[in-house]
Amino acid sequence: MIGIITNNEHEVFQREVIAGVRRYADAKQYQLGIQHDLSNVESFMGVLVIANVLPDDALQTLYHSHKPVSLVSHQVADTPIPCVMPDNIGGISQLVDYLVMKCNRRRIIFIQGDMNQNDGKERTYAFRRQLMRHNFKLDSVPLLRGDFIPSVAANSMREFLATGQQFDAVAAADYLMAIAAMDVLRETNLHVPEEICVVGFGDGAEAAAANLTTVGVDVEEIGYRAARQLIGQIEGLQIRGATLLSTNIVERDSC
């Protein structure tokens, strides 16, 4: 049995990661145990940890105990714990280039993810860095709170609209927050994409249904690769470092 440590196995990203883990584990005849902390970790042959559910010191302790461990969307400094991550830097850079160069947008706002998580930090960093490469003045570019929670993103969008500031595009650190922002824009009779372009990171059935332009990454494949890393360690392989999954623009009607 292998353990999956997650803070919410029903949330879209984590649910798809677990589906990918299960697909590989089933093929290798491993069972899954899902929990929210390190209790009973001794009963698992190895542990897969999703995002920042555990602090780095706990992960370092786990690693130094020689328990096979692999991470999803997180890295721990000064340890070679293997991880699988979406290419946050490349994906957000693609979105910014798309908005600036193809859609000719110059007043872009960004809805951030959870800034305590690796994905949230990297995507905000990439957004700001890519704007600098297009000669934007960063002090004039609004960053809205989103926390990877659609309701938080929607509230931030409403608060920003109340300020009366002008903008012509919204980029969000994930596609569910982008959909929430797009719903708010339409509630206030702002036309997407004629007046405001909207894009988000990641892709899924919800993004397709909303006709949202995204930069796509296969989340289930992230889980599949992480399970392969973990079970490889259990079976005696030495696996280290990060595996990045590439992204690509998926054009739809929100731009």
Salt bridges, closest charged atoms under 4 A:
GLU9 OE1 - HIS36 NE2 2.89
ASP56 OD1 - HIS74 NE2 2.73
ASP97 OD1 - HIS134 NE2 2.70
ASP119 OD2 - ARG123 NH2 3.49
ASP147 OD2 - ARG145 NE 2.63
GLU187 OE1 - ARG158 NH2 3.56
ASP203 OD1 - ARG252 NH1 2.89
GLU220 OE2 - ARG23 NE 3.09
GLU221 OE1 - ARG23 NH2 3.67
GLU221 OE2 - ARG225 NE 2.82
GLU235 OE1 - LYS28 NZ 3.46
GLU251 OE1 - LYS102 NZ 2.81
